[in-house]
Amino acid sequence: MDYIIEMVGITKRFPGIVANDNITLQLKKGEIHALLGENGAGKSTLMSVLFGLYQPEEGVIKKDGEVVKVNGPNDATKLGIGMVHQHFKLVHNFTVLENIVLGCETTKRGLLSMDEAREKVVAFSKEYGLEIEPDALISDITVGMQQRTEILKMLYRENEILIFDEPTAVLTPQEIDDLMNIMKNLVAQGKSILFITHKLNEIKAVADRCSVLRKGKYIGTVDVAEASKEELSEMMVGRKVSLEVDKPEMEPGEVILEVSGLTVKNKITGKNVVDNVGFRVRAGEIVCVAGIDGNGQSELVYALSGLVKPDAGSIVINGKEISHETVRARGGDGMAHIPEDRHKHGLVLDYNLAYNLVLQRYFEPKFQKHGFLDYGEVFAYADTLIENFDIRSGQGAKTVVRAMSGGNQQKAIIAREIDRDPKLLIAVQPTRGLDVGAIEYIHERLIEERGKGKGILLVSLELEEALGVSDRTLVIFEGQIVADVDPKEVTYQELGLYMAGSKRGEVVS
């Protein structure tokens, strides 16, 4: 069998952890090969070895049967290997076109010559169905468009082996469908794709074969057409995983959160990004705010959590008006917040795990001695949370959070927020970019908190989550709540119409 790329016996170690343990991966020419595994299974590390960002301690890489050395991304590019990273590598104050040609610019007499590049980029965008605006700044375009820019970067360099690292983690359902079609087009034009994911639906939709990693080890490769989602998830996690959310019936109690007339204006345009929003969350109830990204849900959460001041309206928790309180005061009133961007608002990436787990409580008397942090108490508390919430890291509480997998970073935030025993838990995209095992775990924790009589406000882009986990689903469109539906009585298609703004329903706050 001729393989365009082979990674044979790859081993990569970091302090306290073997990220890749003797892994062999073989990519056929013209196939979409999925690489499936839990967060922290070693998928991104393996692809970083192939792209030259890491050097393995053992093993070799072969291209068309010949052993090659990949000392860095420039070597990978020369070999025709390109990569779209999970966190895009784009310069935000450059245009789309400038980002695409960056590093392989054409010059005439020492000056940039962009006309030829523009023609080439526009031709590629038409050929592969990657419509873009070449002169738009990266900072002004959607995440989906940024991803298209990354794909065009690879095509411009004439890469034939394309690595997609978790490409759908930040996309809307419509953008995901577009990307799946783009990947099929690329393969039809002779490209070969390695597709890192943990979303089983996407693997079934586009992949030909799937290799599974678990805890750094290679488990096996299967033909996707012959494997069920249940079989794939069991290979990935090492046990049977429930793909359905098990949620007992509950009678909601008293109102925990009451929002009325809440308005937040865009500071530059003056437009209402949250427009006269009102709703309630009761004890023992999960209320989901569903919508396509960019319809005001982020600003709504910023206003609720105290990150921005609302321009009008009131926020009441347990009968107390809090709309002018600080973030810390809201925490004292019983609010906890799992933020949408775990790197920007959830963690201090260069602090260790212990410090991150005590971020919301370090000022409490139990963590202090004579005005200084009591490190013994901080680390003992961290060890308890690490055990109770199954947070995995190379060096326990001493691990720098930046070195942990996305799923375990998320577990750390959830542990910190839930352990404070809040009355109201605001969970924003709590499972974004996570695997089925971690998603199952987080859904179970949310339902457990609901069972304890907490009020939970869930904000999600995932339709399965919006309907599967919540007791009520509110749809937000252009800053307004346009529908209040019972998840048991609404279809995905109907919900999609509300989210796109082509249908409005009755809203009972």
Salt bridges, closest charged atoms under 4 A:
ASP21 OD2 - LYS217 NZ 2.72
GLU31 OE2 - HIS33 ND1 3.06
GLU31 OE2 - ARG209 NH2 2.97
GLU57 OE2 - LYS12 NZ 3.37
GLU58 OE2 - ARG13 NH2 3.11
ASP135 OD1 - ARG118 NH2 2.81
GLU150 OE1 - LYS153 NZ 3.15
GLU158 OE2 - LYS120 NZ 3.83
GLU160 OE2 - LYS63 NZ 3.03
GLU166 OE2 - LYS43 NZ 3.98
GLU166 OE2 - HIS198 ND1 3.18
ASP178 OD2 - ARG148 NH2 3.67
GLU234 OE1 - LYS240 NZ 3.07
GLU249 OE2 - LYS488 NZ 3.97
GLU258 OE2 - ARG280 NE 3.06
GLU285 OE2 - ARG282 NH2 3.27
GLU285 OE2 - ARG472 NE 3.11
ASP293 OD2 - ARG432 NH2 3.67
ASP311 OD2 - LYS267 NZ 3.98
GLU325 OE2 - LYS320 NZ 3.17
ASP333 OD1 - LYS320 NZ 3.01
ASP350 OD1 - ARG402 NE 2.82
GLU364 OE2 - ARG361 NE 3.13
ASP374 OD2 - LYS369 NZ 3.84
ASP390 OD2 - ARG392 NH2 3.22
ASP390 OD2 - LYS411 NZ 3.48
GLU417 OE2 - ARG416 NE 3.04
GLU417 OE1 - ARG420 NH1 2.68
ASP419 OD2 - ARG361 NH1 3.39
ASP421 OD1 - LYS454 NZ 2.74
GLU440 OE1 - ARG239 NH2 2.97
GLU448 OE1 - ARG445 NE 3.93
GLU448 OE2 - LYS452 NZ 3.80
GLU449 OE2 - LYS452 NZ 3.24
GLU449 OE1 - LYS454 NZ 2.97
GLU462 OE2 - LYS199 NZ 3.32
GLU465 OE2 - HIS443 NE2 2.73
ASP471 OD1 - ARG450 NH2 3.00
ASP484 OD2 - ARG472 NH1 2.93
GLU494 OE2 - LYS503 NZ 3.21
